[in-house]
């Protein structure tokens, strides 16, 4: 069993990290702006499952695999960058069905699609696995029980913090979307800003180590 000090330490670091804009936050805010709070929360459920997948995988050595095979990390990272670029282009492309489908004159995506897109956004960011590998062991006490169990417990603290903060962003973005609903010009501006931010993160993700 992990100590209270370890839980507080991981929670504070996780809070600092989740307050820094990243691909997950930008995607969730974009989804909430375009399709509303319910869609944002379903997408957040997908992101949360992505965190859990990486947490379990890290506990059994995925981070070590990325470190041993750098090319695999690069491939996943570039795939994530390409996915964000696709999302950005889908918002502003002329014609075609917007992947964000949030302009209230179009039907939104199904719950399954929203969940899978949130999951994909999270899984295509391999830095999460490396974050777990670098952060969590610092708070593990070998004398307190099995290391893998402690890693999972501490990782769940991070997941709870990340999900709570991102849920707040989803609610806030949905509130802004409601204000923009009757303002077509503001909606167009929001679409271009969202696409630009997503594209910027895609470039950043693809060009940084």
C-alpha positions as CSV (number, residue, x, y, z in Angstrom):
1,X,0.0,0.0,0.0
2,X,1.4,3.4,-1.0
3,X,1.8,6.1,1.6
4,X,-0.3,9.3,1.9
5,X,2.8,11.3,1.1
6,X,3.3,9.4,-2.1
7,X,-0.3,9.9,-3.1
8,X,-0.1,13.7,-2.4
9,X,3.2,14.0,-4.3
10,X,1.8,12.2,-7.4
11,X,-1.4,14.2,-7.3
12,X,0.4,17.6,-7.1
13,X,2.7,16.7,-10.0
14,X,-0.2,15.3,-12.0
15,X,-2.2,18.5,-11.4
16,X,0.7,20.6,-12.7
17,X,1.0,18.4,-15.8
18,X,-2.7,18.3,-16.7
19,X,-3.0,22.1,-16.3
20,X,-0.4,22.4,-19.1
21,X,-2.2,22.3,-22.5
22,X,-1.6,19.1,-24.4
23,X,-3.2,16.9,-27.2
24,X,-5.8,15.4,-24.9
25,X,-6.9,18.7,-23.4
26,X,-7.1,20.4,-26.8
27,X,-9.0,17.5,-28.3
28,X,-11.6,17.4,-25.5
29,X,-12.1,21.2,-25.5
30,X,-12.5,21.1,-29.3
31,X,-15.0,18.3,-29.1
32,X,-17.0,20.1,-26.4
33,X,-17.0,23.3,-28.3
34,X,-18.3,21.6,-31.4
35,X,-20.7,19.0,-30.1
36,X,-21.5,19.8,-26.5
37,X,-20.9,18.6,-23.0
38,X,-22.2,15.1,-23.3
39,X,-19.9,14.4,-26.3
40,X,-17.0,15.9,-24.5
41,X,-17.6,13.6,-21.5
42,X,-17.9,10.5,-23.6
43,X,-14.6,11.5,-25.4
44,X,-13.1,12.0,-21.9
45,X,-14.1,8.4,-21.0
46,X,-12.1,7.2,-24.0
47,X,-9.1,9.3,-23.0
48,X,-9.4,7.9,-19.4
49,X,-9.3,4.3,-20.8
50,X,-6.2,5.3,-22.8
51,X,-4.5,6.4,-19.6
52,X,-5.4,3.0,-18.0
53,X,-4.1,1.1,-21.0
54,X,-0.8,2.9,-20.8
55,X,-0.7,2.5,-17.1
56,X,-1.1,-1.3,-17.2
57,X,1.3,-1.5,-20.2
58,X,3.9,0.6,-18.4
59,X,3.7,-1.7,-15.4
60,X,4.6,-4.6,-17.5
61,X,7.4,-2.9,-19.4
62,X,6.1,-0.9,-22.4
63,X,8.2,2.1,-21.4
64,X,11.2,-0.1,-21.4
65,X,10.3,-1.3,-24.9
66,X,10.0,2.3,-26.1
67,X,13.4,3.0,-24.6
68,X,15.0,-0.1,-26.2
69,X,13.4,0.5,-29.6
70,X,13.4,4.2,-30.2
71,X,12.0,3.7,-33.7
72,X,8.8,2.4,-32.2
73,X,8.3,5.5,-30.1
74,X,8.9,7.7,-33.1
75,X,6.4,5.7,-35.2
76,X,3.7,6.1,-32.6
77,X,4.5,9.7,-32.0
78,X,4.3,10.6,-35.7
79,X,1.1,8.7,-36.0
80,X,-0.3,10.8,-33.3
81,X,0.8,14.0,-35.0
82,X,-0.8,12.9,-38.3
83,X,-4.0,12.1,-36.4
84,X,-4.2,15.6,-34.9
85,X,-3.5,17.1,-38.3
86,X,-6.4,15.1,-39.8
87,X,-8.7,16.4,-37.0
88,X,-7.5,20.0,-37.7
89,X,-8.1,19.7,-41.5
90,X,-11.5,18.0,-40.9
91,X,-12.7,21.1,-39.0
92,X,-12.0,23.6,-41.8
93,X,-12.0,21.7,-45.1
94,X,-14.4,22.8,-47.7
95,X,-17.3,20.3,-48.1
96,X,-17.3,16.9,-46.7
97,X,-18.5,15.8,-43.3
98,X,-16.7,17.6,-40.4
99,X,-15.1,15.0,-38.1
100,X,-16.1,17.3,-35.2
101,X,-19.7,17.6,-36.6
102,X,-20.6,20.2,-34.0
103,X,-22.4,22.9,-35.8
104,X,-25.8,21.9,-34.5
105,X,-27.1,21.6,-38.1
106,X,-25.5,18.2,-38.5
107,X,-26.0,15.0,-36.5
108,X,-23.2,14.3,-34.1
109,X,-21.0,11.2,-33.9
110,X,-22.3,8.1,-32.1
111,X,-21.2,7.4,-28.6
112,X,-19.0,4.6,-29.8
113,X,-17.2,6.9,-32.3
114,X,-16.8,9.6,-29.7
115,X,-15.3,7.1,-27.2
116,X,-12.9,5.6,-29.8
117,X,-11.7,9.0,-31.0
118,X,-10.9,10.0,-27.4
119,X,-9.1,6.6,-26.9
120,X,-7.1,7.1,-30.1
121,X,-6.1,10.6,-29.2
122,X,-4.7,9.3,-25.9
123,X,-3.0,6.2,-27.2
124,X,-1.3,8.0,-30.0
125,X,0.7,10.0,-27.4
126,X,3.4,7.6,-26.2
127,X,4.9,10.2,-23.9
128,X,2.2,9.2,-21.4
129,X,4.0,5.8,-21.0
130,X,7.3,7.5,-20.5
131,X,5.7,9.9,-18.0
132,X,4.5,7.0,-16.0
133,X,7.9,5.3,-16.2
134,X,9.7,8.4,-15.0
135,X,7.3,9.7,-12.4
136,X,5.7,6.8,-10.6
137,X,8.9,4.9,-9.6
138,X,10.0,7.9,-7.6
139,X,7.2,7.3,-5.1
140,X,7.5,3.5,-4.9
141,X,8.7,2.0,-1.6
142,X,9.9,-1.6,-2.1
143,X,9.2,-2.4,1.5
144,X,5.5,-1.4,1.2
145,X,4.5,-4.2,-1.0
146,X,4.6,-5.5,-4.6
147,X,6.1,-2.8,-6.9
148,X,3.6,-3.4,-9.7
149,X,0.6,-2.9,-7.3
150,X,2.1,0.3,-6.1
151,X,2.7,1.5,-9.6
152,X,-1.0,0.8,-10.5
153,X,-2.2,2.6,-7.3
154,X,-0.1,5.7,-8.0
155,X,-1.1,5.7,-11.6
156,X,-4.8,5.7,-10.7
157,X,-4.1,8.8,-8.6
158,X,-2.8,10.5,-11.8
159,X,-5.8,9.3,-13.8
160,X,-8.3,10.6,-11.3
161,X,-6.6,14.0,-11.2
162,X,-6.4,14.2,-15.0
163,X,-10.0,13.1,-15.5
164,X,-11.3,15.6,-12.9
165,X,-9.4,18.6,-14.4
166,X,-10.3,17.6,-18.0
167,X,-14.0,17.2,-17.0
168,X,-13.9,20.8,-15.8
169,X,-12.4,21.9,-19.2
170,X,-15.2,20.0,-20.9
171,X,-17.9,21.7,-18.9
172,X,-16.4,25.1,-19.4
173,X,-16.0,24.6,-23.2
174,X,-19.6,23.4,-23.5
175,X,-20.7,26.5,-21.8
176,X,-18.8,28.7,-24.3
177,X,-20.2,26.6,-27.1
178,X,-23.7,27.5,-25.9
179,X,-22.9,31.2,-26.1
180,X,-21.6,30.8,-29.6
181,X,-24.6,28.8,-30.8
182,X,-26.5,31.8,-32.1
183,X,-23.4,33.6,-33.5
184,X,-22.4,32.1,-36.9
185,X,-19.4,34.4,-37.3
186,X,-18.1,33.5,-33.9
187,X,-18.6,29.8,-34.7
188,X,-16.5,30.2,-37.9
189,X,-13.7,32.0,-35.9
190,X,-13.8,29.3,-33.2
191,X,-13.5,26.6,-35.9
192,X,-10.3,28.2,-37.4
193,X,-8.8,28.8,-34.0
194,X,-9.5,25.2,-32.9
195,X,-8.0,23.9,-36.2
196,X,-4.9,26.1,-35.8
197,X,-4.3,25.0,-32.2
198,X,-4.7,21.3,-33.1
199,X,-2.4,21.8,-36.1
200,X,0.2,23.5,-33.9
201,X,0.2,20.7,-31.4
202,X,0.5,18.2,-34.2
203,X,3.6,20.0,-35.5
204,X,5.0,20.3,-32.0
205,X,4.3,16.6,-31.3
206,X,5.9,15.5,-34.5
207,X,9.1,17.6,-34.2
208,X,10.0,17.2,-30.6
209,X,11.7,14.3,-29.0
